[in-house]
Amino acid sequence: MFGEKFQRKYALSDQGVANTKKGTLWTIIVNLVVMMGMGILYMLMMQFMNTLTDGAELPSIAIFSLLTLAFVVLSFVTHLQQYVATYGLVYEEVKTMRVGLAERLRKLPLSFFGKRDLADLTETVMGDVNRMEHVWSHVLGYLYGSYISTAIIAVMLFVMDWRLAIACLWGVPVAFLLLFGSRRMSERNAEKTKAAALEVSDGIQETLENIREIRATNQEQRYLDALNAKIDTHERTMIKGELATGLFVNGASVIMRLGVATTILVGANPIVSGQIDFMMLFLFLLVITRIYAPFDQSLTMIAEVFLSQVSANRLMEIYDPPIAEGAETFAPADHDIVFKNVGFAYDNEQVLRGVNFTAKEGEVTALVGPSGSGKSTCARLAARLWDATEGTIEVGGVDIATVDPEVLLTDYSMVFQDVTLFDDTVMANIRLGKAGATDEEVLAAAAAANCDEFVNKLPQGYDTPIGENGAKLSGGERQRISIARALLKNAPIVLLDEATASLDVENETKVQGALSRLLAGKTVLVIAHRMRTVEAADKIVVLADGKVIEEGAPADLLARENSTFARMRQLQSTSAQWSL
């Protein structure tokens, strides 16, 4: 019952499976204890009936009082244990699941995130886990416990009288067959509801992220109308799904309740014919009052289990992709980056084909080429942010695919064109480059990146919060913080992707001077579209259509006949002379 398939079906950890077993066991015990209460009531009624019919003495109140007290104490203890084994343990499982998801996301390659948007992942980590939490705490233990306890009670009823047992229990399997027959429809409705909810989340996120552009183009009403339409679609889909599920759940409950009527009808004839006495029928009617109670909850639970399959599948989509892992040590002979026949495909689209080049330690190697040629892909592969699908990439003779990415990245500093900052102070954002860095080290790196000029104008200087992703700063200011972060780390390998693209000419010159001084002796891989920014590089690698078409020193490429680099340099020089 609780094998690997079960674990995957409900997205449970190993501890979650153990918790479910405990919850199931205590639910069985609770249901059987409740039936013991019905047995005490039956014994009391039997004694009264014997007094009325045979003149027997009235039952001792003390004995039944003791039995009732024992039942109440036992019921309290077992219900408490059931609560702890379901709700109490599940809350720990939810914490484990969220921490596990965070750890998994931390170790997944960036190619995974390119296929999932932020709203989708946020909904999985928050919404889907919440949905599964309710299933783990309110459903699994109760549902499987009800199955087993009812089976035990059913065996006892068949031993007493098989005819009344059938009359009492026939509605249970029929009700569950009706629900299981509607399972596929419920899952389809759940998928549609989830898709509609994600459309709403995406629409809200898109509107908030692009609010300036929307206002600038007077498109507020169009976007609001589109968002309202998505919300209405989600509402209609949700109502339709819940209505369909509710019809089957209530229909199953009605069918199950018919067992009361059939028990009375079937039991009437044996009583008249003297085959059974009234107390036997009374016992079955007592059992009916309790045997359906766990299933009342279970019927609703099963519908929820069907709906939860969509959430469980989405959680497993995070656990299924292989993580980027490797050795916990990284000791290269040097820091030369060597691409050996490297290929990379993204969503079955070949991005790089047979790329070969070497970025030597102590030199600046520039990757140039038209947009979409694979420059940024090479930089990300060099840091194992993605894994190459063909060939190998080595640093100092070590295949980086064999090294744990977190260990590997201790030797890398990166400044990409898309800067990511946190809603914290300037000081804290720069200190991300080196955990535990002193204030003096942070300020030195900031000064080298020419941050002092704008930070000194902020209300609290380096202690000023800069908003979500640096919303209070300009593009150039955000990029200088990113550069300061990389300078603070002072790693032997530096990757720069259009690092000065957002700076004005004056600040660009200052930052380039700082980079030239502080990057001496390191392996530097630069990506740039402006040819004049890389003419001082030691080596240039020209990419086109995912291939290396030429490489060499800038002067050699400029002097080469039919050189692509020379042609690109000429085109940019011509465009630079254009004016209004």
Secondary structure, DSSP 8 states (H G I E B T S, - for coil): --SHHHHHHTT--HHHHHHHHHHHHHHHHHHHHHHHHHHHHHHHHHHHHHHHHH------HHHHHHHHHHHHHHHHHHHHHHHIIIIIHHHHHHHHHHHHHHHHHHHS-HHHHTTS-HHHHHIIIIIIHHHHHHHIIIIIHHHHHHHHHHHHHHHHHHHH-HHHHHHHHTHHHHHHHHHHHTHHHHHHHHHHHHHHHHHHHHHHHHHHHTHHHHHHTT-HHHHHHHHHHHHHHHHHHHHHHHHHHHHHHHHHHHHHHHHHHHHHHHHHHHHHHTSS-HHHHHHHHHHHHHHTHHHHHHHHHHHHHHHHHHHHHHHHHHHSS-----BS----SS--EEEEEEEEEETTEEEEEEEEEEE-TTSEEEEE-STTSSHHHHHHHHTTSS--SEEEEEETTEEGGGB-HHHHGGGEEEE-SS----SSBHHHHHHTTSTT--HHHHHHHHHHTT-HHHHTTSTTGGG-B--GGGTTS-HHHHHHHHHHHHHHH--SEEEEESTTTTS-HHHHHHHHHHHHHHTTTSEEEEE-S-GGGTTTSSEEEEEETTEEEEEE-HHHHHHSTT-HHHHHHHHHHHHHT---
